Amino acid sequence: ESELIRTPLEEICLQCKRLKLAPGGPDDPDGIPAFLSKAMTPPHSKSVLNALELLVDLGAMDEETNELYPPQIPSKRLAINIFCQNR
């Protein structure tokens, strides 16, 4: 089973930004949705948009650029908060 399927999509989006794999915004050709669409088993595009929306709502990411905000918060802490929020 793919790691992409087992890992929460919000966490994958955070990692894409932290590792600079998808530096662009949500509509850019180098953004997170475009990057994840190239996976062998890509997540559904609506799922990616929902994950990005949750990260924006939690204040972890800028809506237009998908830049992490505030940058001083470790993504592990954000991932824990997201997990708790979804329960």
N, C-alpha and C positions, 0 to 999 in steps of 0.2 A: 504494500500500500504506500502511496506517495506521501512524503512528508508534508507536501502542500495540502493534502486532504486532512491530515491529522492535526495540523497546527491551526489555531484560530487565525482567521484571515486578517483581523486587526493587527495581530502580532507580526504577520508576514509583511503587511504594509509598513509598519514601523521599521522593520529590519531593512526593507527596500530603501527607505530614506536614510537610515543610519549608515548603511553600507554604500550609499550613493549609487545604487543600481538603477534608480528611477528618479533622476533629479528634477524632472519637469512636473508641471501641474497635471490635474486630472484629465484635461483635454489635449495635452501635448503628446507628440509621438514618443517622447522619452519619459512619460509619466507612469505612475503605478499601474493603471488599467492596461496600458499598452504593453508594459513589461510583463505583467502576469498573463496576458493573453498569449504570449509566446511559449508558455510552459507546455510540457508534454500532455498534462492533464490540466488545462486551465480552469480556474473557477469561473462560474457564471458571472457575466459582466455586472448584473444587478447586485450580486453578492459583494463584488469589489466596491461598487458605489455605496452600498449600505455600510460596509466596513469603514470607508473613508468618511462617510457622513457621521458615523458614531465617533470617530476620532476627532472630527471637527467639533461636534457637540460637547465632547469631553474637554475641549480646549487643548488637545494634544497636537493639533495640526491646523495650519492655515487653510481656509477653504479654497482660495484661488490658486495658491502655489503648492499646496501640500507640504510646505516646509514644516518641520517639527517646531512646536512652540509650547512652552518655553524650552529652549535647547538644553537647559541645565537639568531637566527631569530625566533620570535614567529610564530607558524604554522598558526595563524589567519591571519597574514600579508601575508604569503605565499598563503593561500587560496584566499585572495582577489586578489593578483597578478595573480594567475592562472585563476581566473574568468575573470579578465580584459584581459588577454592574449588570452583567447578563444573567445572573442567577435570580 
